[in-house]
Amino acid sequence: MIPPTESLLKYDNPELVSKNTEKKSPKFQPKARSLKASPQQPALSGPVPPPPKPKSPSSDAIKQQTEEILNAILPPREWMENNQLWVQQVSSTPCTRSDVIHLQEELDLKLQQRQARDTGICPVRRELYTQCFDELIRQVTINCAERGVLLLRVRDEIRMTIAAYQTLYESSVAFGMRKALQAEQDKSDTEKKIADLENEKRDLERQVNEQKAKCEAIERRENERRQVEEKKHTEEIQFLNRTNQQLKTQLDAIIAPKK
């Protein structure tokens, strides 16, 4: 038989429930079954001895009620092996001071063996402390069932709070991952936009340089043309001045003899 994983919670010895694959109810009470009356035996000759003194029904009822509460708070462990169903119930044996000291020492030992972290989030440390708290609930329930039920409410509230924080943490991680992916996408889009703008800037600079070159060529051509025109105009003025001077000289020569 391969027992389940060791736990800080104290269990009784495993018991074989059935060799079939069908599981029985977890509220199986092997100890209660042993209390049933045996089949009738043949009557003995002679005087009938007085019946044995029965145990106090109040103590048996309290013990049975305590076991039922323990099974409800800490359900028995069940596992299949070789087509056989094994059940292991939590122990209903009252604890002593030495048991509590041993529990503390075993908790410290398991924390060290499994290399649990002292601070921060650690699933191993949480698992071991959960087992230790369940063992404390078992010990308290045996002495006072009401106190054990109250501790059960505290345990469930703690688990619910931790589950809420875990859900919130997972949601925060998912939100952070979405934001990180969105930031990466925005970063790539921005980089692509920057590259496009730089390419457009280079194209515009090239166009500006081409237009400047054209403008300079036009200015240079127009300056040359203006210089040619000015030279031509100057030569034409000089020609007209010489012609005017010649005509004036001829006119003076014609007018002079008449005087």
C-alpha positions as CSV (number, residue, x, y, z in Angstrom):
1,M,0.0,0.0,0.0
2,I,1.3,3.4,-1.0
3,P,0.0,6.0,1.5
4,P,-0.7,9.6,0.4
5,T,1.8,12.4,0.9
6,E,2.8,13.0,4.5
7,S,1.1,15.8,6.3
8,L,1.4,17.7,9.6
9,L,-2.3,16.8,10.1
10,K,-2.5,13.6,12.3
11,Y,-4.4,10.7,10.7
12,D,-5.3,7.2,11.8
13,N,-4.0,4.1,10.0
14,P,-5.5,3.6,6.5
15,E,-8.3,1.2,6.3
16,L,-9.4,-0.9,3.3
17,V,-13.0,0.0,2.5
18,S,-13.8,-1.8,-0.7
19,K,-12.1,-3.8,-3.5
20,N,-14.5,-2.4,-6.1
21,T,-14.1,0.8,-8.0
22,E,-17.2,2.2,-6.4
23,K,-16.4,4.6,-3.6
24,K,-18.4,4.7,-0.4
25,S,-19.5,7.7,1.5
26,P,-16.7,9.7,3.2
27,K,-18.6,9.5,6.4
28,F,-17.6,5.8,6.7
29,Q,-17.2,5.1,10.4
30,P,-15.1,1.9,10.9
31,K,-15.1,2.4,14.6
32,A,-18.8,2.8,14.8
33,R,-19.3,-0.4,12.9
34,S,-17.2,-2.3,15.4
35,L,-19.6,-1.3,18.1
36,K,-22.5,-3.1,16.5
37,A,-23.9,-6.2,18.3
38,S,-22.6,-9.6,17.2
39,P,-25.0,-12.3,16.0
40,Q,-27.0,-14.2,18.6
41,Q,-25.1,-17.1,20.3
42,P,-26.7,-20.2,21.7
43,A,-28.0,-19.9,25.3
44,L,-25.8,-21.4,28.0
45,S,-27.0,-23.8,30.6
46,G,-27.1,-22.7,34.1
47,P,-27.9,-19.3,35.6
48,V,-27.8,-16.4,33.3
49,P,-24.9,-14.1,34.2
50,P,-25.8,-10.4,34.7
51,P,-25.2,-8.3,31.5
52,P,-22.0,-6.2,31.4
53,K,-22.4,-2.7,32.6
54,P,-22.9,-0.5,29.6
55,K,-20.8,2.5,29.0
56,S,-22.1,5.9,29.6
57,P,-24.2,6.8,26.5
58,S,-23.5,10.4,26.9
59,S,-19.7,10.0,26.5
60,D,-20.2,7.7,23.5
61,A,-22.6,10.2,21.9
62,I,-20.2,13.0,22.5
63,K,-17.3,11.0,21.0
64,Q,-19.4,10.0,18.0
65,Q,-20.5,13.6,17.5
66,T,-16.9,14.8,17.8
67,E,-15.8,12.2,15.1
68,E,-18.6,13.4,12.8
69,I,-17.6,17.0,13.3
70,L,-13.9,16.1,12.6
71,N,-14.9,14.3,9.5
72,A,-17.0,17.2,8.4
73,I,-14.2,19.8,9.1
74,L,-11.4,17.6,7.9
75,P,-12.7,15.0,5.4
76,P,-11.0,11.7,5.3
77,R,-8.4,11.0,2.6
78,E,-9.2,8.5,-0.1
79,W,-7.1,6.9,-2.8
80,M,-7.3,3.9,-5.1
81,E,-4.6,1.3,-5.3
82,N,-4.8,-2.0,-7.2
83,N,-8.5,-1.6,-7.7
84,Q,-8.9,-1.1,-3.9
85,L,-10.3,1.9,-2.1
86,W,-8.4,3.0,1.0
87,V,-9.7,5.6,3.5
88,Q,-7.7,7.4,6.2
89,Q,-9.5,9.4,8.7
90,V,-8.2,12.1,11.0
91,S,-7.2,11.0,14.4
92,S,-9.6,11.6,17.2
93,T,-7.0,11.0,19.9
94,P,-6.6,14.0,22.3
95,C,-3.3,15.8,22.1
96,T,-0.9,16.6,24.9
97,R,1.6,19.3,25.5
98,S,4.4,17.1,24.0
99,D,2.3,16.7,20.8
100,V,2.1,20.4,20.3
101,I,5.9,20.8,20.9
102,H,6.5,17.9,18.4
103,L,4.1,19.7,15.9
104,Q,6.2,22.9,16.2
105,E,9.5,21.0,15.7
106,E,8.1,19.1,12.8
107,L,6.8,22.3,11.2
108,D,10.3,23.9,11.5
109,L,11.9,20.8,10.1
110,K,9.6,20.6,7.1
111,L,10.1,24.3,6.4
112,Q,13.8,23.7,6.4
113,Q,13.7,20.5,4.4
114,R,11.5,21.9,1.7
115,Q,13.5,25.1,1.6
116,A,10.5,27.4,2.2
117,R,11.1,31.1,1.9
118,D,11.0,33.2,5.1
119,T,9.3,36.2,3.5
120,G,7.3,37.0,0.4
121,I,4.9,34.7,-1.5
122,C,5.9,31.0,-1.0
123,P,3.4,28.2,-1.9
124,V,5.5,25.7,0.2
125,R,5.3,27.8,3.3
126,R,1.6,28.4,2.8
127,E,0.9,24.7,2.4
128,L,2.8,23.7,5.5
129,Y,1.2,26.4,7.7
130,T,-2.2,25.3,6.3
131,Q,-1.5,21.8,7.4
132,C,-0.4,23.0,10.8
133,F,-3.5,25.1,11.2
134,D,-5.7,22.1,10.3
135,E,-3.9,20.0,12.9
136,L,-4.5,22.8,15.5
137,I,-8.2,22.8,14.5
138,R,-8.2,19.0,15.0
139,Q,-6.7,19.2,18.4
140,V,-9.0,22.0,19.5
141,T,-12.1,20.3,18.1
142,I,-11.4,17.1,20.2
143,N,-11.5,19.2,23.4
144,C,-14.2,21.6,22.4
145,A,-16.3,21.0,19.2
146,E,-17.8,24.5,19.2
147,R,-14.3,26.1,19.4
148,G,-13.2,23.9,16.5
149,V,-16.2,25.0,14.4
150,L,-15.4,28.6,15.1
151,L,-11.8,28.0,14.0
152,L,-13.1,26.4,10.9
153,R,-14.9,29.6,10.1
154,V,-11.7,31.6,10.6
155,R,-9.8,29.1,8.4
156,D,-12.4,29.4,5.6
157,E,-12.4,33.2,5.9
158,I,-8.6,33.3,5.6
159,R,-8.7,31.0,2.6
160,M,-11.4,33.1,0.9
161,T,-9.4,36.2,1.5
162,I,-6.2,34.6,0.1
163,A,-8.2,33.4,-2.9
164,A,-9.5,36.9,-3.4
165,Y,-6.0,38.4,-3.2
166,Q,-4.7,35.7,-5.6
167,T,-7.5,36.4,-8.1
168,L,-6.7,40.1,-7.8
169,Y,-3.0,39.4,-8.2
170,E,-3.6,37.3,-11.3
171,S,-5.9,39.9,-12.7
172,S,-3.2,42.6,-12.0
173,V,-0.6,40.4,-13.7
174,A,-2.9,39.9,-16.7
175,F,-3.6,43.6,-16.9
176,G,0.1,44.4,-16.6
177,M,0.9,41.9,-19.4
178,R,-1.8,43.5,-21.6
179,K,-0.4,46.9,-20.9
180,A,3.1,45.7,-21.6
181,L,2.0,44.1,-24.9
182,Q,0.1,47.3,-25.8
183,A,3.1,49.4,-24.9
184,E,5.3,47.2,-27.1
185,Q,2.8,47.5,-29.9
186,D,2.6,51.2,-29.5
187,K,6.3,51.4,-29.4
188,S,6.6,49.5,-32.7
189,D,3.9,51.6,-34.2
190,T,5.7,54.8,-33.0
191,E,9.0,53.6,-34.3
192,K,7.4,52.8,-37.7
193,K,5.8,56.2,-37.7
194,I,9.1,57.9,-36.8
195,A,10.8,56.0,-39.7
196,D,8.1,57.1,-42.1
197,L,8.4,60.7,-41.0
198,E,12.2,60.5,-41.3
199,N,11.8,59.1,-44.8
200,E,9.3,61.9,-45.6
201,K,11.7,64.5,-44.2
202,R,14.5,63.2,-46.4
203,D,12.2,63.3,-49.4
204,L,11.2,66.9,-48.6
205,E,14.8,67.9,-48.0
206,R,15.7,66.4,-51.3
207,Q,12.9,68.3,-53.0
208,V,14.0,71.5,-51.3
209,N,17.6,71.0,-52.5
210,E,16.3,70.3,-56.0
211,Q,14.2,73.5,-55.9
212,K,17.2,75.5,-54.5
213,A,19.4,74.1,-57.3
214,K,16.7,75.1,-59.9
215,C,16.3,78.5,-58.3
216,E,20.1,79.1,-58.4
217,A,20.3,77.9,-62.0
218,I,17.4,80.2,-63.0
219,E,19.0,83.1,-61.1
220,R,22.4,82.4,-62.8
221,R,20.8,82.2,-66.2
222,E,18.7,85.3,-65.6
223,N,21.8,87.2,-64.4
224,E,23.7,86.1,-67.5
225,R,20.8,87.1,-69.7
226,R,20.5,90.5,-67.9
227,Q,24.2,91.1,-68.4
228,V,23.9,90.3,-72.1
229,E,20.9,92.6,-72.4
230,E,22.6,95.3,-70.5
231,K,25.7,95.0,-72.6
232,K,23.6,95.0,-75.8
233,H,21.6,98.0,-74.5
234,T,24.8,99.8,-73.7
235,E,26.3,99.1,-77.1
236,E,23.0,100.3,-78.7
237,I,23.1,103.5,-76.7
238,Q,26.7,104.1,-77.7
239,F,25.8,103.4,-81.3
240,L,22.9,105.8,-81.1
241,N,25.1,108.5,-79.4
242,R,27.7,108.1,-82.2
243,T,25.1,108.3,-84.8
244,N,23.5,111.3,-83.2
245,Q,26.9,113.0,-83.0
246,Q,27.6,112.2,-86.6
247,L,24.2,113.6,-87.7
248,K,24.8,116.7,-85.6
249,T,28.2,117.2,-87.2
250,Q,26.7,116.8,-90.6
251,L,23.9,119.2,-89.8
252,D,26.3,121.7,-88.5
253,A,28.4,121.3,-91.7
254,I,25.3,121.9,-93.8
255,I,24.1,124.9,-91.9
256,A,27.5,126.6,-91.7
257,P,28.0,127.7,-95.4
258,K,24.6,129.3,-95.6
259,K,25.7,131.7,-92.9
